[in-house]
């Protein structure tokens, strides 16, 4: 089974017995989806190939150790220097090490290229040695995919892990339903759906491990 945005909404409406036009349901639906997808993407046992990617559209600023990432990464894994057809991995270390070991702020030569990198903040990394010119940088890491929505009706998660996604969505939908009509009496609904989610999680984890192994092979 897989869901598009339309079929997912229809399934949630059927399971919750709430009209799709209910103002409260319409307002809370994006939050339910965001919470469900966030729960899955943050699972320690799930490491999705579909969230891996790179962006090589960024360039260094001459005589600046700070490099602004071309996009936001959930986890930045590698930073590489692009030179012609070559991508040269920079060595990762701590900001404290770079600040202690590379104190020169102005490059000696325009050809000076960085060989180290360290996390600096959400949007930037620190490079050393200080680049003397404008050099292309390739960043590799994981990103949070856009949630399924009316304008993004098909996603990898809801195509491949629809059962897990629906269980996660119902965990949070059940919390909303506790304040909605007669459903408020069913305090165990969210717990039951969390149990279903927990039962489905090991299979999803195993499948993703096999997928990563096959891709690596």
TORSEMAR-989611 format. One line per field, with one value per atom (N, C-alpha, C): x, y, z; atom name. Coordinates in nm, 4 decimals. Layout:
BEGIN
px = X	...
py = Y	...
pz = Z	...
atom = CA	...
***
This chain:
BEGIN
px = 0.0836	0.0000	0.0870	0.0396	0.1058	-0.0019	0.0384	-0.0554	-0.0067	-0.1018	-0.0815	-0.1446	-0.1287	-0.1884	-0.3398	-0.4044	-0.5500	-0.5951	-0.5281	-0.5694	-0.5320	-0.4249	-0.3888	-0.4951	-0.5369	-0.6413	-0.7693	-0.8033	-0.9238	-0.9133	-0.7964	-0.7775	-0.7870	-0.7299	-0.7374	-0.8811	-0.9523	-1.0932	-1.1736	-1.1489	-1.2213	-1.1884	-1.0611	-1.0199	-1.0647	-1.0625	-1.0982	-1.2478	-1.3170	-1.4614	-1.4889	-1.3984	-1.4139	-1.4296	-1.5230	-1.5442	-1.4196	-1.3871	-1.2683	-1.2825	-1.4077	-1.4310	-1.4344	-1.4194	-1.4196	-1.3044	-1.3361	-1.2355	-1.1181	-1.1472	-1.0398	-0.9490	-1.0085	-0.9296	-0.8431	-0.9009	-0.8251	-0.7065	-0.7270	-0.6204	-0.5099	-0.5465	-0.4467	-0.3784	-0.4359	-0.3816	-0.2342	-0.1906	-0.0474	0.0424	-0.0050	0.0739	0.0806	-0.0300	-0.0312	0.0695	0.0683	0.1613	0.3054	0.3300	0.4662	0.5179	0.4334	0.4748	0.5015	0.4164	0.4348	0.5645	0.5889	0.7106	0.8342	0.8247	0.9378	0.9730	0.8710	0.8951	0.9724	0.9325	0.9967	1.1379	1.1542	1.2862	1.3886	1.3421	1.4362	1.4605	1.3998	1.4196	1.5663	1.6307	1.7723	1.7984	1.6993	1.7210	1.6939	1.6457	1.6163	1.7128	1.7802	1.8771	1.8529	1.7719	1.7162	1.8124	1.8272	1.9022	1.8356	1.7028	1.6295	1.6560	1.7128	1.7421	1.8855	1.9657	2.1050	2.1122	2.2058	2.2228	2.3446	2.3755	2.4896	2.4521	2.5295	2.5093	2.6469	2.6826	2.8149	2.8046	2.7006	2.6798	2.7405	2.8087	2.8681	3.0138	3.0587	3.1975	3.2540	3.3828	3.4496	3.4604	3.4775	3.5061	3.6549	3.7277	3.8715	3.8999	3.9979	4.0435	3.9371	3.8457	3.7460	3.7416	3.7544	3.7471	3.6046	3.5062	3.3676	3.3082	3.2468	3.1818	3.0338	2.9489	2.8043	2.7522	2.6829	2.6303	2.5261	2.5275	2.4324	2.2893	2.2712	2.1378	2.1467	2.0330	2.0326	2.0351	2.1303	2.1413	2.0966	2.0217	1.9892	2.1176	2.1990	2.3308	2.4288	2.5277	2.6319	2.7411	2.7652	2.8571	2.9954	3.0012	3.1302	3.1343	3.2535	3.2790	3.3989	3.3818	3.4859	3.5225	3.6485	3.6987	3.6928	3.6266	3.6144	3.7262	3.8074	3.9159	3.9112	3.8566	3.8402	3.7442	3.7904	3.7089	3.7259	3.8084	3.8363	3.7556	3.7142	3.6510	3.7344	3.8011	3.8991	3.8353	3.8188	3.7559	3.8414	3.7777	3.8451	3.8310	3.9297	3.9289	3.8439	3.7558	3.6672	3.7347	3.7171	3.7728	3.6827	3.7327	3.6536	3.6885	3.5972	3.6221	3.7371	3.7450	3.8500	3.9885	4.0001	4.1281	4.1674	4.0727	4.1041	4.1431	4.0738	4.1056	4.2436	4.2852	4.4162	4.5291	4.5020	4.6085	4.6245	4.5173	4.5234	4.4820	4.5790	4.5492	4.5587	4.6184	4.6334	4.4980	4.4543	4.3247	4.3335	4.4508	4.4704	4.5608	4.5182	4.5961	4.7271	4.8284	4.9576	4.9527	4.8815	4.8724	4.7265	4.6959	4.5611	4.5272	4.6285	4.6074	4.5902	4.6027	4.5867	4.4461	4.4396	4.3100	4.2928	4.1698	4.1466	4.1664	4.2072	4.2219	4.1432	4.0887	4.0135	3.8801	3.7829	3.6568	3.6031	3.5197	3.4571	3.3208	3.2240	3.0943	3.1109	3.0362	3.0417	2.9051	2.8041	2.6674	2.5738	2.4448	2.3469	2.3683	2.4231	2.4321	2.5730	2.6750	2.8131	2.9048	3.0157	3.1246	3.2516	3.3503	3.4791	3.5789	3.6567	3.7570	3.8968	3.9924	4.1325	4.2184	4.3287	4.3731	4.2797	4.2957	4.2099	4.2241	4.1125	4.1229	4.1679	4.2600	4.3105	4.2286	4.1385	4.0577	3.9180	3.8480	3.7118	3.7178	3.6841	3.6912	3.5548	3.5243	3.3970	3.4015	3.2926	3.2826	3.1618	3.1804	3.0717	3.0367	2.9121	2.8656	2.7772	2.7996	2.7251	2.6619	2.5350	2.4693	2.3255	2.2498	2.1094	2.0247	1.9115	1.8175	1.6793	1.5991	1.4609	1.3760	1.3194	1.2355	1.1125	1.0592	0.9365	0.8216	0.7369	0.6219	0.5261	0.4535	0.3466	0.2402	0.1839	0.0862	0.0123	-0.0817	-0.1574	-0.0672	0.0391	0.1305	0.2499	0.2611	0.3663	0.2995	0.2162	0.1233	0.1839	0.3065	0.3697	0.5107	0.5415	0.6754	0.7250	0.8561	0.9155	0.8589	0.8456	0.8020	0.6644	0.5699	0.4326	0.4138	0.5125	0.5092	0.5658	0.6694	0.7405	0.7121	0.6738	0.6484	0.5108	0.4120	0.2783	0.2194	0.2407	0.1827	0.2437	0.3746	0.4424	0.4004	0.3928	0.3523	0.2116	0.1205	-0.0184	-0.0301	0.0424	0.0399	0.0929	0.2004	0.2562	0.1563	0.0905	-0.0078	-0.1236	-0.1650	-0.2778	-0.2403	-0.1128	-0.0698	-0.1036	-0.0695	-0.0920	-0.2360	-0.2998	-0.4414	-0.5254	-0.4878	-0.5611	-0.5515	-0.4376	-0.4226	-0.5172	-0.5344	-0.6296	-0.7726	-0.8023	-0.9380	-0.9825	-0.8898	-0.9272	-1.0082	-0.9975	-1.0744	-1.1843	-1.2248	-1.3223	-1.4382	-1.5489	-1.6719	-1.6587	-1.7304	-1.7350	-1.6020	-1.5125	-1.3815	-1.2978	-1.3375	-1.2599	-1.2568	-1.3505	-1.3549	-1.2510	-1.1958	-1.1036	-0.9606	-0.9187	-0.7854	-0.6748	-0.7104	-0.6068	-0.5767	-0.6490	-0.6325	-0.4903	-0.4350	-0.2998	-0.1984	-0.2175	-0.1269	-0.1344	-0.2561	-0.2726	-0.2027	-0.2181	-0.1526	-0.0012	0.0464	0.1911	0.2415	0.1608	0.1995	0.2099	0.1165	0.1227	0.2468	0.2734	0.3923	0.5188	0.5283	0.6461	0.6615	0.5496	0.5556	0.6026	0.5690	0.6075	0.7513	0.8032	0.9336	1.0491	1.0607	1.1750	1.1794	1.0624	1.0597	1.1056	1.0625	1.1056	1.2559	1.3079	1.4510	1.5314	1.4854	1.5540	1.5531	1.4385	1.4270	1.5217	1.5318	1.6202	1.7669	1.8016	1.9382	1.9734	1.8808	1.9046	1.9191	1.8368	1.8445	1.9798	2.0278	2.1573	2.2696	2.2586	2.3609	2.3659	2.2496	2.2447	2.2991	2.2687	2.3205	2.4724	2.5219	2.6653	2.7375	2.6735	2.7343	2.7385
py = -0.1194	0.0000	0.1242	0.2264	0.3563	0.4637	0.5816	0.6919	0.8106	0.8759	1.0110	1.1011	1.2308	1.3202	1.3011	1.2868	1.2720	1.1444	1.0327	0.9058	0.9001	0.9682	0.9737	1.0486	1.1630	1.2394	1.1575	1.0885	1.0053	0.8943	0.8337	0.7269	0.7805	0.8978	0.9578	0.9959	1.0466	1.0815	0.9569	0.8484	0.7238	0.6661	0.6727	0.6132	0.6975	0.8281	0.9159	0.9457	0.9194	0.9482	1.0975	1.1786	1.3241	1.3715	1.4597	1.5122	1.5865	1.5658	1.6312	1.7824	1.8316	1.9759	2.0373	1.9533	2.0057	2.1046	2.2249	2.3314	2.2938	2.2317	2.1916	2.0870	1.9902	1.8852	1.9435	2.0328	2.0968	2.1737	2.2399	2.3203	2.2344	2.1196	2.0375	1.9377	1.9114	1.8090	1.8313	1.9518	1.9692	1.9368	1.9663	1.9347	1.7848	1.7148	1.5687	1.5065	1.5527	1.4991	1.5330	1.6559	1.6965	1.6156	1.5930	1.5150	1.3700	1.3148	1.1757	1.1593	1.2476	1.2368	1.2652	1.3614	1.3896	1.2702	1.2018	1.0830	0.9781	0.9566	0.8533	0.8935	1.0162	1.0574	1.0678	1.0824	1.0922	0.9584	0.8527	0.7223	0.6809	0.6464	0.6072	0.4847	0.3963	0.2723	0.2881	0.4052	0.4290	0.5340	0.4975	0.5880	0.5812	0.6726	0.6602	0.7039	0.6172	0.6568	0.7750	0.7806	0.8862	1.0244	1.0319	1.1631	1.2071	1.1196	1.1529	1.2418	1.3340	1.4178	1.5065	1.5753	1.6670	1.7970	1.8976	2.0276	2.0903	2.1100	2.1646	2.3048	2.3788	2.5133	2.6232	2.5842	2.6841	2.7120	2.8338	2.8739	2.9456	2.9277	2.9950	3.1448	3.2189	3.3621	3.3821	3.4478	3.4659	3.5293	3.4724	3.5222	3.5148	3.4205	3.3964	3.2474	3.2155	3.0750	3.0229	3.1107	3.0686	3.0457	2.9318	2.8956	2.8755	2.9463	2.9352	2.8167	2.7269	2.6083	2.6489	2.5831	2.6190	2.5774	2.4877	2.4480	2.4014	2.3827	2.3339	2.1818	2.1246	1.9802	1.9410	1.8314	1.7772	1.7297	1.6571	1.6122	1.6331	1.7183	1.7384	1.6351	1.5515	1.4391	1.4643	1.5230	1.5428	1.6786	1.7367	1.8595	1.8310	1.8587	1.8268	1.9506	1.9599	2.0662	2.0184	2.0951	2.0591	2.1262	2.0446	2.0957	2.0215	2.0872	2.0218	1.9049	1.7882	1.6677	1.5955	1.6509	1.5856	1.6479	1.5644	1.6080	1.5554	1.6460	1.6094	1.6252	1.5159	1.5254	1.6076	1.6994	1.7715	1.6911	1.7053	1.6300	1.7032	1.6288	1.6891	1.6910	1.8015	1.8139	1.9072	1.9575	2.0478	2.1934	2.2820	2.4250	2.4700	2.4134	2.4516	2.4196	2.3040	2.2674	2.3648	2.3978	2.4890	2.6268	2.6726	2.8048	2.8071	2.6945	2.6880	2.6625	2.5816	2.5394	2.6315	2.7023	2.7876	2.9291	3.0059	3.1402	3.2481	3.2147	3.3142	3.3411	3.4644	3.5005	3.5373	3.5792	3.6168	3.5118	3.4594	3.3573	3.4137	3.3301	3.3718	3.3844	3.2931	3.2908	3.2786	3.3300	3.3160	3.1707	3.0867	2.9451	2.8595	2.9205	2.8431	2.7836	2.6519	2.5840	2.5179	2.5059	2.4419	2.2912	2.2346	2.0892	2.0335	2.1219	2.0811	2.1547	2.0942	2.1646	2.1243	2.2124	2.1866	2.2549	2.1961	2.2626	2.3966	2.4974	2.6289	2.6685	2.6715	2.6924	2.6248	2.6519	2.5836	2.6113	2.7263	2.7673	2.7700	2.7542	2.7704	2.6637	2.6403	2.5588	2.6426	2.6005	2.6685	2.5869	2.6553	2.5908	2.6329	2.5459	2.5787	2.4888	2.5384	2.6747	2.7729	2.9004	3.0022	3.0025	2.9894	2.9880	3.1233	3.1195	3.2429	3.2921	3.2085	3.2462	3.1899	3.1944	3.1421	2.9990	2.9051	2.7636	2.6972	2.6063	2.5351	2.4290	2.4187	2.3233	2.2329	2.1045	2.0069	1.9583	1.9732	1.9317	1.8082	1.7103	1.5852	1.5620	1.5246	1.4981	1.4562	1.4597	1.4246	1.5498	1.5494	1.6600	1.6061	1.6861	1.6477	1.6742	1.5688	1.5904	1.6741	1.7399	1.8171	1.7241	1.7678	1.6881	1.6664	1.5571	1.5358	1.6431	1.6935	1.8015	1.8104	1.9029	1.9200	1.9614	2.0379	2.0821	1.9883	1.8893	1.7879	1.6527	1.6067	1.4975	1.3578	1.3416	1.2086	1.2204	1.1402	1.1412	0.9985	0.9874	0.8545	0.7848	0.8559	0.7930	0.7307	0.8061	0.7573	0.6590	0.6488	0.5468	0.4147	0.4223	0.3010	0.2567	0.3494	0.3145	0.3661	0.3392	0.3925	0.3402	0.2126	0.1557	0.2191	0.2356	0.2989	0.4449	0.5140	0.6542	0.6729	0.5843	0.5979	0.5723	0.4724	0.4452	0.5650	0.6260	0.7439	0.8597	0.8785	0.9864	0.9646	0.8395	0.8115	0.8281	0.8116	0.8394	0.9836	1.0742	1.2163	1.2578	1.1945	1.2227	1.1799	1.0715	1.0248	1.1239	1.1880	1.2910	1.4063	1.4429	1.5486	1.5041	1.3782	1.3271	1.3205	1.3192	1.3155	1.4379	1.5420	1.6630	1.6834	1.5743	1.5860	1.4892	1.5406	1.4632	1.3376	1.2329	1.1083	1.0358	1.0674	1.0024	1.0376	1.1425	1.1844	1.0784	0.9836	0.8794	0.7700	0.7648	0.6561	0.6994	0.6893	0.7359	0.6445	0.5190	0.4218	0.4216	0.5017	0.4954	0.5298	0.6392	0.6792	0.5727	0.5138	0.4078	0.2880	0.2531	0.1385	0.1629	0.2822	0.3124	0.3189	0.3652	0.3641	0.2212	0.1305	-0.0103	-0.0670	-0.0281	-0.0717	-0.0147	0.1119	0.1770	0.1034	0.0743	0.0057	-0.1335	-0.1999	-0.3339	-0.3287	-0.2214	-0.2078	-0.1587	-0.0898	-0.0242	-0.1202	-0.2356	-0.3238	-0.3703	-0.3999	-0.4423	-0.3319	-0.2093	-0.0962	-0.0754	-0.0913	-0.0747	-0.1801	-0.3043	-0.4128	-0.3895	-0.3468	-0.3208	-0.2097	-0.1042	0.0069	-0.0341	-0.1186	-0.1692	-0.2503	-0.3325	-0.4119	-0.3198	-0.2159	-0.1224	-0.0528	-0.0113	0.0550	-0.0416	-0.1658	-0.2660	-0.2915	-0.3031	-0.3281	-0.2090	-0.0888	0.0308	0.0371	0.0014	0.0036	-0.1016	-0.2172	-0.3244	-0.2878
pz = 0.0000	0.0000	0.0000	-0.0653	-0.0618	-0.0555	-0.0095	0.0012	-0.0812	-0.1467	-0.1935	-0.0875	-0.1031	-0.0034	0.0035	-0.1115	-0.1144	-0.0456	-0.0749	-0.0144	0.1336	0.1726	0.3146	0.3938	0.3435	0.4124	0.4215	0.3131	0.3138	0.4184	0.4305	0.5288	0.6713	0.6964	0.8295	0.8645	0.7666	0.7887	0.8228	0.7492	0.7744	0.9123	0.9514	1.0789	1.1975	1.1846	1.2958	1.3009	1.1901	1.1815	1.2006	1.1490	1.1511	1.0070	0.9840	0.8493	0.7999	0.6745	0.6178	0.6142	0.6221	0.6202	0.7603	0.8629	0.9992	1.0160	1.0633	1.0693	1.1585	1.2705	1.3616	1.2998	1.2315	1.1667	1.0557	0.9759	0.8677	0.9242	1.0378	1.0970	1.1553	1.2146	1.2841	1.1908	1.0726	0.9828	0.9472	0.9086	0.8790	0.9988	1.1200	1.2396	1.2618	1.2413	1.2546	1.1589	1.0338	0.9342	0.9711	1.0138	1.0504	1.1686	1.2693	1.3850	1.3473	1.2604	1.2181	1.1393	1.0444	0.9636	1.0475	1.1392	1.2267	1.3142	1.3662	1.4485	1.3700	1.2452	1.1636	1.1227	1.0756	1.0264	1.1390	1.2636	1.3756	1.4452	1.3958	1.4583	1.4477	1.5603	1.5557	1.4687	1.4572	1.3823	1.2330	1.1924	1.0517	0.9960	0.8899	0.8276	0.6778	0.6267	0.4933	0.3840	0.2844	0.1654	0.0967	0.1067	0.0368	0.0935	0.2140	0.2727	0.2470	0.1853	0.1554	0.0314	0.0326	-0.0852	-0.0736	-0.1800	-0.1790	-0.2481	-0.2226	-0.2862	-0.3081	-0.4343	-0.4664	-0.5252	-0.4851	-0.5405	-0.4536	-0.3450	-0.2573	-0.2908	-0.2588	-0.2847	-0.1625	-0.1414	-0.0307	-0.0575	0.0502	0.0417	0.0691	-0.0196	0.0034	0.1397	0.2091	0.3394	0.4494	0.4356	0.5396	0.5710	0.6998	0.7395	0.7430	0.7419	0.7515	0.6131	0.5963	0.4708	0.4974	0.4227	0.4384	0.3582	0.4253	0.3587	0.2542	0.1389	0.0325	0.0625	0.1583	0.2016	0.3471	0.4110	0.5479	0.5475	0.6189	0.6337	0.7738	0.7819	0.9142	0.9812	0.9050	0.9504	0.8360	0.8569	0.7566	0.7804	0.6813	0.6987	0.6416	0.5240	0.4586	0.3892	0.3866	0.3114	0.2212	0.0915	-0.0065	-0.0871	-0.1214	-0.2069	-0.3519	-0.4370	-0.5783	-0.6564	-0.7215	-0.8060	-0.9384	-1.0390	-1.1685	-1.1565	-1.1982	-1.1882	-1.0541	-0.9687	-0.8407	-0.7274	-0.6356	-0.5116	-0.3965	-0.3286	-0.2261	-0.0881	-0.0140	0.1177	0.2144	0.2856	0.3925	0.5217	0.6085	0.7343	0.8373	0.9017	1.0019	1.1388	1.2098	1.3442	1.4240	1.5352	1.6185	1.5883	1.6175	1.5997	1.6898	1.8098	1.9035	1.8476	1.7806	1.7214	1.6113	1.5253	1.4153	1.4666	1.5684	1.6234	1.6883	1.7453	1.8100	1.7104	1.6087	1.5173	1.3967	1.3587	1.2395	1.2791	1.3222	1.3731	1.2655	1.1511	1.0452	0.9786	0.9795	0.9225	0.7756	0.7313	0.5913	0.5258	0.4128	0.3445	0.2923	0.2907	0.2373	0.0856	0.0196	-0.1258	-0.1696	-0.2865	-0.3405	-0.3686	-0.3809	-0.4117	-0.2863	-0.1670	-0.0436	-0.0367	-0.0162	-0.0100	0.1262	0.1731	0.3028	0.2958	0.4082	0.4190	0.5381	0.6227	0.7409	0.7435	0.8147	0.8393	0.9766	1.0310	1.1603	1.1639	1.2323	1.2471	1.3189	1.2748	1.3383	1.3936	1.3085	1.3545	1.2550	1.2653	1.1807	1.0326	1.0005	0.8605	0.8047	0.8914	0.8461	0.9052	0.8346	0.8873	0.8839	0.9616	0.9638	0.8821	0.7996	0.7157	0.7579	0.7352	0.7599	0.6711	0.6161	0.6348	0.5650	0.5969	0.5386	0.3861	0.3131	0.1673	0.1131	0.0162	-0.0414	-0.1585	-0.2098	-0.3256	-0.3144	-0.4271	-0.4349	-0.4867	-0.4007	-0.4360	-0.4165	-0.5070	-0.5004	-0.3905	-0.3151	-0.2054	-0.2281	-0.2062	-0.2166	-0.0763	-0.0368	0.0959	0.0827	0.1686	0.1647	0.3012	0.3017	0.4295	0.4094	0.5180	0.5134	0.5278	0.4604	0.4684	0.4999	0.5655	0.5947	0.4708	0.4106	0.2920	0.3253	0.2249	0.2436	0.2789	0.3713	0.4118	0.2947	0.3011	0.2048	0.2262	0.1180	0.1270	-0.0058	-0.0115	-0.1348	-0.2508	-0.2204	-0.3270	-0.3422	-0.2531	-0.2612	-0.2354	-0.3302	-0.3028	-0.2966	-0.3434	-0.3442	-0.2883	-0.1869	-0.1276	-0.1097	-0.0918	-0.0748	0.0481	0.1577	0.2824	0.2673	0.2094	0.2009	0.0864	-0.0012	-0.1051	-0.0545	0.0294	0.0712	0.2143	0.3007	0.4410	0.4835	0.3996	0.4248	0.5556	0.5853	0.7079	0.8321	0.8323	0.9455	0.9568	0.8432	0.8443	0.8960	0.8547	0.8987	1.0491	1.0983	1.2427	1.3202	1.2698	1.3369	1.3334	1.2195	1.2079	1.3046	1.3208	1.4100	1.5570	1.5906	1.7287	1.7635	1.6730	1.7003	1.6728	1.5743	1.5499	1.6695	1.7338	1.8510	1.9653	1.9777	2.0799	2.0553	1.9274	1.8931	1.9220	1.8924	1.9080	2.0539	2.1472	2.2892	2.3284	2.2491	2.2758	2.1717	2.1078	2.0000	2.0238	2.0708	2.0820	2.1649	2.1224	2.1989	2.2005	2.1068	2.1028	2.2245	2.2970	2.4136	2.5222	2.5170	2.6197	2.5949	2.4746	2.4395	2.4660	2.5924	2.6306	2.5790	2.5469	2.5089	2.3603	2.2816	2.1363	2.0935	2.1462	2.1083	2.1480	2.2665	2.3122	2.2202	2.1751	2.0855	1.9522	1.8982	1.7714	1.7873	1.9021	1.9263	1.9325	1.9850	1.9859	1.8457	1.7589	1.6192	1.5520	1.5788	1.5230	1.5673	1.6960	1.7491	1.6886	1.6603	1.6012	1.4555	1.3848	1.2446	1.2275	1.3290	1.3167	1.2883	1.3572	1.3279	1.1831	1.1242	0.9847	0.8914	0.9203	0.8380	0.8506	0.9715	0.9940	0.9189	0.9233	0.8526	0.7027	0.6510	0.5081	0.4638	0.5459	0.5107	0.5186	0.6155	0.6245	0.5000	0.4534	0.3327	0.2113	0.2064	0.0949	0.0913	0.2085	0.2149	0.1778	0.2222	0.1900	0.0403	-0.0230	-0.1651	-0.2433	-0.1954	-0.2629	-0.2484	-0.1283	-0.1059	-0.1889	-0.2031	-0.2818	-0.4287
atom = N	CA	C	N	CA	C	N	CA	C	N	CA	C	N	CA	C	N	CA	C	N	CA	C	N	CA	C	N	CA	C	N	CA	C	N	CA	C	N	CA	C	N	CA	C	N	CA	C	N	CA	C	N	CA	C	N	CA	C	N	CA	C	N	CA	C	N	CA	C	N	CA	C	N	CA	C	N	CA	C	N	CA	C	N	CA	C	N	CA	C	N	CA	C	N	CA	C	N	CA	C	N	CA	C	N	CA	C	N	CA	C	N	CA	C	N	CA	C	N	CA	C	N	CA	C	N	CA	C	N	CA	C	N	CA	C	N	CA	C	N	CA	C	N	CA	C	N	CA	C	N	CA	C	N	CA	C	N	CA	C	N	CA	C	N	CA	C	N	CA	C	N	CA	C	N	CA	C	N	CA	C	N	CA	C	N	CA	C	N	CA	C	N	CA	C	N	CA	C	N	CA	C	N	CA	C	N	CA	C	N	CA	C	N	CA	C	N	CA	C	N	CA	C	N	CA	C	N	CA	C	N	CA	C	N	CA	C	N	CA	C	N	CA	C	N	CA	C	N	CA	C	N	CA	C	N	CA	C	N	CA	C	N	CA	C	N	CA	C	N	CA	C	N	CA	C	N	CA	C	N	CA	C	N	CA	C	N	CA	C	N	CA	C	N	CA	C	N	CA	C	N	CA	C	N	CA	C	N	CA	C	N	CA	C	N	CA	C	N	CA	C	N	CA	C	N	CA	C	N	CA	C	N	CA	C	N	CA	C	N	CA	C	N	CA	C	N	CA	C	N	CA	C	N	CA	C	N	CA	C	N	CA	C	N	CA	C	N	CA	C	N	CA	C	N	CA	C	N	CA	C	N	CA	C	N	CA	C	N	CA	C	N	CA	C	N	CA	C	N	CA	C	N	CA	C	N	CA	C	N	CA	C	N	CA	C	N	CA	C	N	CA	C	N	CA	C	N	CA	C	N	CA	C	N	CA	C	N	CA	C	N	CA	C	N	CA	C	N	CA	C	N	CA	C	N	CA	C	N	CA	C	N	CA	C	N	CA	C	N	CA	C	N	CA	C	N	CA	C	N	CA	C	N	CA	C	N	CA	C	N	CA	C	N	CA	C	N	CA	C	N	CA	C	N	CA	C	N	CA	C	N	CA	C	N	CA	C	N	CA	C	N	CA	C	N	CA	C	N	CA	C	N	CA	C	N	CA	C	N	CA	C	N	CA	C	N	CA	C	N	CA	C	N	CA	C	N	CA	C	N	CA	C	N	CA	C	N	CA	C	N	CA	C	N	CA	C	N	CA	C	N	CA	C	N	CA	C	N	CA	C	N	CA	C	N	CA	C	N	CA	C	N	CA	C	N	CA	C	N	CA	C	N	CA	C	N	CA	C	N	CA	C	N	CA	C	N	CA	C	N	CA	C	N	CA	C	N	CA	C	N	CA	C	N	CA	C	N	CA	C	N	CA	C	N	CA	C	N	CA	C	N	CA	C	N	CA	C	N	CA	C	N	CA	C	N	CA	C	N	CA	C	N	CA	C	N	CA	C	N	CA	C	N	CA	C	N	CA	C	N	CA	C	N	CA	C	N	CA	C	N	CA	C	N	CA	C	N	CA	C	N	CA	C	N	CA	C	N	CA	C	N	CA	C	N	CA	C	N	CA	C	N	CA	C	N	CA	C	N	CA	C	N	CA	C	N	CA	C
***
